[in-house]
Amino acid sequence: MAARFAAMRGAERSHATVNPWLVATTVMLATFMEVLDTTVVNVSLPHIAGSLSATVDETTWALTAYLVSNAIILPMGGWFCMWIGRKRFYMICVALFTVSSFLCGVAPTLDMLIFFRVMQGIGGGALQPVAQAILVESFPAAKRGMAMAMFGIGVVFAPIIGPTLGGWITDSYSWRWVFFINIPIGFISLALTSALVFDPPYLVRKTLKDGLRIDYTGFGLLAVGLGALQVVLDQGQKEDWFSSHYIASFAIITVVCLTAVVFWELRQSQPVIDFHVLKDRTFAISTVTMLLLGIVLYGSTTLLPVLLQTLLGYTSLLAGLVLSPGGLVVVVCMPIVGLLLRRIEARWLVVFGVAASASGLFIMSRFNLYIDYKTAVWSRCVQSLGMAFLFVPISTMAFAFIPKDRTNYATGLFNLARNIGGSIGIAMVTTMLSRRTQFHQSRLVEHLTPYDFAYRQSLAGAAQVLSQHGASPPDAAAAAHGLLYGSMLRQSGMLAFSDTFWLMGMLFLLVIPMMFLVKKTGPARARPSRERKRAVAPQATL
């Protein structure tokens, strides 16, 4: 016991000598790398399909496999940190992610690529919660907002620039370099982590010899449940949701396993996931808010480039340039938000962020087929301004009343909520876009009849213009019908996009009344004494 206490005191002294901002930079590197890989591969799927002799639909399993394995391992970080130590576990995850990235880049077949993506997801899944736990315990409350701001730059900015960066790399070099770019970042992260990151003194490691039990039942239920959920969300629209026995079966498996794992883990003395942290009302509400943030962030990031390229004729690069200024807004504003947290209560910043982000979505819901580049960029910047005011305050609220020795478990659930929200958001916008397009087509096509005066007039005008350009009367009449029908399809698509943006804006506004239910935390600088008491308490029990 004396030897263990001495080792812990030595680790505490080593930790105290390290500048916490170097620690923040270190953990942000791997976090940025991991979150980037959730979106950077999307635009490379046609190139991967052509290179590996597969269809585009088959290559989507490279995305699904990563998300499934990522979601399964994400909430288990707390248990692994207790078993092998936080620093060692973090370095193993970075190393596995880096090696898997290399193997993905050299994969000769699609099956091998999918297998290596599973490995990559396992390595990357725990990086976010463990990195966030390191930040929470490395900074005092007064500076935690700025630390979360740096972490948030990686989490929010990475999925925004992912599609643009992936498209540029694929067009300029090869889809394999989408994976190879992770290798130098991984090595730098490993070197910095080895030198700068230390396990905190309150993190007491347990081994199998010390009575640590491996909860095989909890592992199995969680893996099967989250895996089935990810399949439902990724493949649901393609299979027409619950009209497919395939999707219905996976949905039943999801409900049964995830319900069972909650009841099972609540009864375990050494759970894989500690659901007891959800008893804290502020943490539970913050986790739900992060779920909604994931829905809107990933949903809108999926929608806007598709709108620009399919209906407005933008190139991949130009569509990326529409999104890029929004990413710059996030990078500039997040440090400002970190400073504001020292003066303004976190929940009021969340209210402002939700209002601003929803306003950007409502602006997008009023788009038409004739918007200019400036309007598209402006709307994205307004939405991104709101996003910058959300991640940091939500994270600060979430961990304000969580004991430090439970932080690993809390960050796992917190980040899992955002990832599941992202999958739900992509599935939701894809489904609604398809259904609303069909709805508007059925309504607009009712007017494409010879009995509609406006249609006859438009048809005659189009035929006359085509005749003036050299088309024969029969060809001009046929081409005019095609032009008007094509215009109807584009208009119905535009209306569907507008409906989807509007729905996301309204969904996001649900966060505002939730903020009145969280505990009052006050500005970060007003809580130093409470933070010191919480930091000392675990050491007093040693």
N, C-alpha and C positions, 0 to 999 in steps of 0.2 A: 504493500500500500504506500509506504514511504517513497519507494522508487517511482511509482506511478505519479504520486503527487509532485515529486521533483521534476519529472519529465513534463508534467502539465504546466508547472510554473515556468520552466524553460521555454516551452512553446509560447506561453503568454508573453514573456519578455521579447522573444523573437518577433512575435506578431506586432507588439507595440512599437518596435523600431522601424517597421515598414510604413512608408507613406501610403495611406489608404487610397489615394488617387491612383497610385501605380497598381494597386490591387484591382480597382475599378476598371482601369484600362485593360488589364490582363484578362479579366473574366468577360469583358465586353467583346474581345476578339473572337473567342470561341462561340459566344452567343450569336454574334452577327453572322458568323460562318454557318451555324446550324440553321438559323431562321431563314437565311438566304436560300438554302437548299430546298425549302418547302415550296418556293415559287420559281426559282431560276431555271428549273428543268422543263417547265410547262411549255415554253415556246420552242423547245428543242425536240419535242415528240415526233414531228414529221421527219426530221433528219435522222433520229434514232431508228424510226421504223424503216426508212429506206436503207440505212446502213446495216441493220440486223435482219433484214428480210422478214419484216413483220408488218401488221396493219397498225394504224394509229390507235385503234381501240385496244389492241393487245399491249401496246407500249404504255397505256395509261396505268397498267398494273405496276409499272416502275414508280409511279406517284403513290398509288394506293398502298403498295408494300411498305414504302417509307413512312407514310402517315400512320399505318396500323402499328408497326413496331415502335414508332415514336410515341404513340399514345399509350401503349401498354407499359413501357418502361418509365414514362414521365412521372407518375405519382409514387413510384417505388424508391425514389432517391433517398428519402429519409431512412428507410430500412437499410439500404446498402451503405449509407454513410455511417450508421451505427455499427455495421458489421466490419467494414474494412477501412473506415476512416474517410472523412470528407475529401481531404486533399488527394489521397491515393485513388479514391473512386472517381474524382473529377479528372485526374490525369489518365486513368484507364479509359474513360469515356472519350476524351480528346484523342487519345492514341487510336482507339478503335474507329472513331469517325474519320480520322486522317487516313489510316490504312484502307478502310472501306472505300473512301473516295478514290484512292488510286486504283483499287480493284474494279470499281465501277467504270473508270476511264479506260481500262484495258479489257473490259468484258467482251468476249468474242461472240456470245449469243445472248438473246433476250432472257432466257432462263437464268443464265449466270448474272446478268445485270440485275434482275429482280432479287436474286438471292443476296447479292452484295448490297443492294438498297435496303434490304431487311437489316443486315448488319450495321449499315450506316445509320438507320433509324434507331437501333438499339443504343449505339454510341451517342447519338445526338439527343435522344429523348430526355436524358437527365441533365444535360448541360444547362438549360435555362433555370430550373428550380435550384440546382446546387449553386450556380453563379449568383442567383438572387439571394440565397441564404448567406453566402459569403459577404455580399454587400451589406445586408441588414446588420450583421454582427460586426462588420469592420468600421462602421461609421456611427457616431453618436446621433441622437435624434435630430439635433439642430442641423446637421449636415447630410442627413439621409436623403432629403429631397433632391439635392444636387447629384448624389450618388445614383439614385433611381433615374434621374434624368439622363445620365450617361448610359445606363443600362437600357433605358427606353429608346434611345437613339438606335441601338442595334436591333431591338425587337420590332419597332414600328417602321424604321427606315428600310430595313432589309427586304421585307415583302413588297415595298413600294418600288424599289429599283430592281428587284429580282427579274421580272419579265424583260425589262429593257436591257439589263446587263446580259442576261442569257441569250437574247436575240442577237446582240452585237457580237458576243463571243462565237456563237454558232455560225453567223454569217461570215465573220472575219477569219475564223480558224476552223474549229470542228466542235461538234457536240461533246466530244470527250474532254475538251478543255473546261467545260462547265464543272466537271468534277476535279480536274487537276489543279484548279486555282485554290482548292482547299488545302493542298499539301503544304505550301510554305507557311500559310497562316497557322496550320496545325502545329508545325514544328516550333514556330515562334511562341505560340500559346503554351506549349509544353515547357519550353525553357523558362519563360517568365513565371509560370505557375510553380515550377520546382524551386525557384529562387525567392518568390515573394509571398506565396500563400502558405498559411499554417493552420492546422486544426485548432479551434478555440479550446480553452481549458475545460469548458463545461461539457464538451462532447465526449462522453465516456463510451469507448469502444467495447463491444462484447463479441466474444467468439463462441463457437459451438461448445468449447470446453467450459466456458463461463455460464452455460445455461441458455445461450441463444438458440431459439428454435426457428427452423425454416418453415414458414407457413405455406406448405404446398397447395393446400386447398384455396387459400386466398390468392396465391399467384395464378392458379389455374382459372378460377372464376373471373378474375380481372382480365387476364389475357384473352380468354374466349369472348367475354362480354364486349370489351373495347374493340377487339378485332372484328366481331360481327357488326357492331355499330358503324365502324368505318366502312365496311363493305356496303351496308345499307345506304349510307350517305353518298358514297362515291358512285355506286352502280344503280341507285334507285330510279333516277330519271331515265336512264337507258333502258331499264327493264319495265318501265311504266309502274313503278312503285308496287303497291300491294296487290295489284292484279296479277303479279308474277309470284308463283309459289316459291321461287328462289329467294326473292326479297322478303316475302312474308315469313319464311322459315328463319332467315337470319334475324329478322325483327323480333321474333319470339325468343330466339336464343339470347339476343341482347337484353330484353326485359328480364328474363329469368336469371341470367348470370349476374347482371349488375344489381338487381334487387337482392339476390342471395349474398353477394359479396359485402353489401352494406351490413346486413344482419350478422354475417359471419365475423367480419372484422370488428364490429362493436363488442363482440363477446371475447375477443382475444386479448391476452395480456401483452403479447408482442406482435401487434398487427403489421401487415405490410403497408397498409394505409391507415392513418389515424384519423377517422372521421370525427373524433371528439372535438377537433379544432373548429368544426362547423358550429359548435355550441355558442361560440362568440358571434353575436349578432352582426357586429361590424364586419368581421371577416366573411361571414356567409353572404351578406349583401354585396360586399366588394367582389366576391367570387362570381356571383350572378351578373354583376355589372361588367366584369371582365369577359364573361360569356357573350354578352350582348355586344361588347366592343369587338370581339373576334368575329362575330357575325357581320357587323357593318364594315370592318376594316377589310376582311378578305372578300366579302361579297362585292363591295364597291370597286376594289382593285381588280376583280375579275370582270365586272360589267363594263367599266369605262373603256378599256382598250378594245373590247369586242365591238362596242358601239361605234367607236371611231373608225375601226378598220372595215367593218362589214357594211355600215350604212353611209358613212361619210367619206370613204375612200382613202383614209389615211394609211401611210406605210407603217411598218412596225416601228421604225425609228422615230417617225413623227408622232405616233401614238405614245411612245415612250417619253418623248420630249414634253408631252402634255402632262404626264404624271410626275416628271422630275422636279419641276418647281415646287410641287406640294411636298416632296421629300426634303427639299431645302428649307421650306417653312418649318418642318418638324425639327430639323437639326438646329435651326436658329432659335426656335421658341422653347425647346425643352430646358436648356439651362436657365432661361428666364423664369420658367415655371418652378424650377428648383429653388430659385431665390424667393419667388412669391410665397412658397410654402412656409417660409420663415415668418411671414407677416399675415397671411390669410389662411383661414381654415380650409382644409383639403376639399371638403364636400362642396364648398362654394365654387372652387375652381373646376370641379367636375361638372357642376350645373352649367357654368359658362361654356365649358368644352362641349358638352352635349348640345347645347343650344346652337353653338357655332357650327358644329359638324352636321347637325340636322338641317341647318339653314343651307349649307352647301349641297346637301342631298336634295332639298326642295328646289334649289336653283337648277340642278340637273334634271329634275322631274319636269321642268318647263322647256327643256331642249326641243329643238325641231331640226329638220333636215338641212337647215340653212344657217346654223350657228357657225360663227367664225372661230379661229384658233384661240383668240384672246378670251372669248367667253368660256371655252372649255377649260383653259388654264386657270382662269379666275375662280370658277366654281370648285375646281380641285384644290386650289390654295385655301379657300374658305373652309372646306371640309378638313383639310390637313391641319389648319390652325386649331380647329376643335380637337383633333386627335392628339395634338401636342399637349393640350391641357387635360388629358384624360389619364394616360398610362401612369405617369408619375404620382399624381394625387391618389388614384385608386390603389396603387401599390403601397403608398404611405399609410393610407387608412387601413388597408387589409392587415398589416403587421403591427399596428399600433398597440394592440393589447394581446398579442400572441407571445407566450414565453419563449425566450431564445432557444431553449432546448427542444421546442416543438417546431421551430422555424423550418427545418428540412421537410417535415411532413406538410406544413402549410403551403410552402412554395410549390410543392409537387401538385397539390390539388388546384392551387391558384393558376398555374400555367396550363394544367390539363384543361381547365375551363376555357381558356383562350383558344387552345388548339381545337377542342371540340366545337367551340363557337365558329372557328374558321371553316371547319368541314360542314357545319350546318348552314353557314352563310353561303358557301359555294353551291351546296345542294339546293338551297331555297331559291337563290336568284336564277339558277339554271331551270328549275321547275317552273317558277312563276313566269319567266321570260317565254318559255315554250307555250304554256297554257294561255297567257294573255295575248300572245301573238295569234294563236288560233281563234281566240275570242274576237279580237278586233278584225281579223280577216273575215270572219263570218258576218260581222256587222257591216263592214265596208263593201263587201262583195254584193250586198243587197242593192246597192246603188248602181252597179255596173249592168244596167239593163237598158234596152232601147226606149223604155218608158220614162227614164229619168232625163229631164231636160238638160241638166248640167252635164251629165255624161255624154249626151248626144252632141252638145256644143263643144265639149273638150275633144271628142273624137273627131268631129269635123275639122276643128282647128289643127289638130295634130296631123291629120291626113293632108290638109292643104299645105302645111309646112314641108312635109315629106315630098309632096308632088313638086313643089318649087325647087327641091334639091335633086330632081331627076327621077324620082320613083314613079312607076306607072300607077294609075288609079287603083287597080286591085292590090298591088303590093303596098301602096301607101295605106290603104284601108286596113290590111292585115297587120302592118307594122304599127299602126296607130293603136289597134287593140292591144298589141303586146306592150307598147309603151305605157298605156294607162293601167294595164294589169300589173306591170312591174312597179309602177308608182304606188299602186294600192298596197303591194307587198311591203314596200319600204315604209310607207306610212303606218301600216299595222305594226311593223317591227319597232318603229320609233315610239308609238303609243305604248307598246309593251315595256320598253325600256323606261319610259316615263312613269308607268305604274309601279315598276319595281323600285326605282329610286324613291318614289313617294312612300312606299311601304317601309323601306328601310329607315327613312327619316322618322316616320311615325313610331316605328318599333324602338328607335333610339330614345325618343322622348319619354319612354316609360322609365328611364333611369332617373329622371328628375324627382318624381315623388319618392323614389326609394332612398334618395339622399337625406330625406327628413327622418328616416328610421335609424340611421347609423348613430353611434355614440359620438358625442362632441369630443373631438380630440384637441382642438385649439391649434394655433400655429406651432410649428416644430420647436421654435426657440423657447416656447413657454413650458416645455416638458423635460428639462434637463435633470431635475432631481428625481423624477419618477423613473427615468431611464437608468440613472445610476443605481437606484435601488434594485431594479430588475436585473441589472448586470451583475450586482454583487450577490444576490440571493442564491443562484446556483452554486457559486464557489463556497458559500458558507456551509453547504451540506456535505462537502467533500471530507 
